[in-house]
Amino acid sequence: MSRIRRFFVEAWQELKKVNWPTPEQARNLTVLVLAISFVVGAYITFFDIIFGAIAARFNG
């Protein structure tokens, strides 16, 4: 039982050392992740359409 207790005590001590972001930083980073995800999705969609059209020409 003492090993489990020690684990939680040490985990809590490590969590206190974490440099948590402010709400503003968290919001900004969330927006950044969503924007980059959208751009990557658009990039992949664009090339999927292009290569799909090329493949369709060769397959009849």
C-alpha positions in Angstrom: 0.0 0.0 0.0 2.8 2.4 0.7 4.1 2.1 -2.9 0.8 3.3 -4.2 0.7 6.2 -1.8 4.2 7.1 -2.6 3.3 7.1 -6.4 0.5 9.5 -5.9 2.5 11.8 -3.6 5.4 11.9 -6.1 2.9 12.4 -9.0 1.3 15.4 -7.2 4.8 16.9 -6.5 5.6 16.7 -10.2 2.3 18.3 -11.2 3.1 21.2 -8.9 6.3 21.8 -11.0 4.5 22.1 -14.3 4.4 25.5 -15.9 0.7 25.6 -16.8 -0.4 28.0 -19.6 -2.6 30.9 -18.8 -6.2 30.8 -20.2 -5.1 33.3 -22.9 -2.2 31.1 -24.0 -4.3 28.0 -24.0 -6.9 29.8 -26.2 -4.3 31.1 -28.6 -2.6 27.7 -28.9 -6.0 26.0 -29.5 -6.8 28.4 -32.3 -3.3 27.8 -33.8 -3.8 24.0 -33.7 -7.2 24.4 -35.3 -5.9 26.7 -38.0 -3.0 24.5 -38.9 -5.3 21.4 -39.0 -7.6 23.3 -41.4 -4.6 24.2 -43.6 -3.3 20.7 -43.7 -6.7 19.3 -44.4 -7.2 21.7 -47.3 -3.7 20.8 -48.6 -4.5 17.1 -48.5 -7.9 17.6 -50.1 -6.5 19.7 -52.9 -4.0 17.1 -53.9 -6.5 14.3 -53.4 -8.8 16.0 -56.0 -5.9 16.6 -58.4 -4.5 13.0 -58.2 -8.0 11.6 -58.3 -8.7 13.4 -61.5 -5.4 12.2 -63.0 -6.2 8.6 -62.0 -9.7 8.9 -63.5 -8.2 10.0 -66.8 -5.9 6.9 -66.9 -8.5 4.4 -65.7 -11.0 5.4 -68.4 
